[in-house]
Amino acid sequence: MSAADVAVGMMDGAYFTSRNELLTFFNTLLNLNLTKIEQTASGAVACQLTEYLFPNSIPMSRVNWAAKSSHEYVGNYKLLQKAFTKNKVQRYVDVDKLIRGKYQDNLEFCQWLKAFFDMQNG
């Protein structure tokens, strides 16, 4: 069973990762300058992290970093889902929730992304 097939449950330690720890993680690893979790709502950060883990799985030139509204974010999540499918990552991404930019929804997805990264990198 690959790490991509391992579920991260809601009581997993990953869901106790702090906002500051997540922002530091993304900013350091991906050379970003995020100040709020809500800035991940566009899906661009998730795409970049997925590309980091699975090189050549997302055409980064197609990721819309300038997206400002929810309907623009959808394309990024389509790229992400396609990469997840290609790499056999079994994770349902609730795009409708994430594109609203609500703190809690995006925090939980970022916590899952960090846990998934940690599983992939032992």
Number of C-alpha atoms within 10 A of each C-alpha: 5 9 16 16 11 13 12 16 10 11 8 12 11 19 18 11 17 12 17 11 12 19 20 17 14 21 15 11 11 13 10 13 12 15 13 13 21 18 18 22 29 30 26 24 23 21 24 19 18 21 17 15 15 15 11 11 19 22 13 15 7 11 22 16 15 10 17 12 13 16 12 16 23 19 18 25 23 16 20 25 20 15 20 21 12 12 14 13 17 14 15 8 14 11 18 11 13 25 22 17 19 14 16 13 17 22 23 19 19 24 21 21 19 21 18 21 17 12 14 13 9 7
